[in-house]
């Protein structure tokens, strides 16, 4: 299967898994060095430059929205449909970042706990041992690969040698579906739309490696990592003669667990790598903990159980004590990991963490059921006017920008960026954004221009949606906040990738020689 745009949504979107690295690899045109651009000396000249770019005939059916404001003077340097609601894609993550920092704090750490209510005597714990997740999206990644061994060691230090009961993996801390409001069903098997879980592990993805057989006519091999997260598998990919076209197809119907593999792969070609959304992250976490307990000589007499919402764990958690605990990195570090790569799990889990915090501190909850995500969105809508952003200019229903229901104005994004630039953590958050030509989703963009290592911005892209919002310093040292949003646009095959059109405007801002 050839690489596709990160969130391609046509009629085959539900059938194909995207290559694991394709979000980072821009089309060749995006990495080409653009021709030098003369810096405008006045705001009027800058306006003329930007207008000339966005008024090209190829954009006649598209929708632009742009806002540029000086952080030094507060003056609006450029605006075009700045109050128009547009789809933000992943630039919506900036709202989740700001809300989580305001509500939870930059140093907030997310706990994962071992709980038990039974009596411990002579190394035997009577009753179940509960692995209780509270939304850490980094569990099982490089910085916490040994999380299960840490918990098992803490338990062994307490003298536990036998769990006389079941091991229960509980992810009910987040209530509601495991996907965000407005996420499309066809995306849910893909690595960028993994289930949000209070007990997440290894970013809730399964790595798949497809390798051809040595001889044509034989099935290609499919290897899964972690292997015990392998889904039920039907079908096969046949190895064909060398130098013949390949056609790898991996399909999982929405709401089902079986993965269908079909198509072909030429012999003597390198292995192909894909990522699949994990079916049950809590189950995988429970399996990893059970293995870690065995390594520490702790036996579990019962079976592994998993509890998901809408199951009720209130009676299970009553009168429990904490026997072990590991913590996530500080929230600001989680944001850096999530914003650089535009990692949806990280930001959705942070929105849900805000929602769980608000739910726990709600003195008068409304009658009926309100899920954790709704609490988080309610907190966002209440917070926006407090920082001067009308709630009507930011219609966001989840934490990532993956939903096409999300709508934001360029002015709202720039106002948010201006607010963030005035906070104590402003420098750290600015460094957490992708940097042009340096890292994250901007690593291959704006190189050898005045924007390289200058523009710090969150990108956002899905089919027909192309956005970028962040900070840039002009040629005269003026600090700007900007939002560039292009909707309803798909370039023709002989036209530059849409990211280059956004970059061209950012470069104009970096080259600007005027003063306000």
Secondary structure, DSSP 8 states (H G I E B T S, - for coil): -----TT--STTTTT---BTTTTT---HHHHS--------SSHHHHHHHHHHHHTSGGGTTSEEEEEEEETTT--EEEEESTTSEE--GGGGHHHHHHHHHHHH-TT---EEEEEE-S-EETTEEES-EEEEE---TTTTSGGGTTHHHHHHHHHHHTT--EEES-EEEE-TTS-S-SS-TT--GGGTTBGGG----SS--GGGEEEEEEE--SSTTSB-EEEEESGGG---EEEEEEEE-TTS--EEEEE--TT---EEEEEEEETT---EEEEEE-S-HHHHHHHHHHHHHHHTT-EE-S-EEEE-TTS--HHHHTT-EEEEEEE---HHHHHHHHHHHT-HHHHHHHHHHHHHHHHHT-TT--SS---HHHHHHHHHHHHHGGGT--GGGEE--SSSS-STT-EEEHHHHHHHHHHHHTSTTHHHHHHHSEETTTSGGGTTSSTTSTTTTT-EEEEEEETTEEEEEEEEE-TTS-EEEEEEEEES----TTS--HHHHHHHHHHHHHH-----
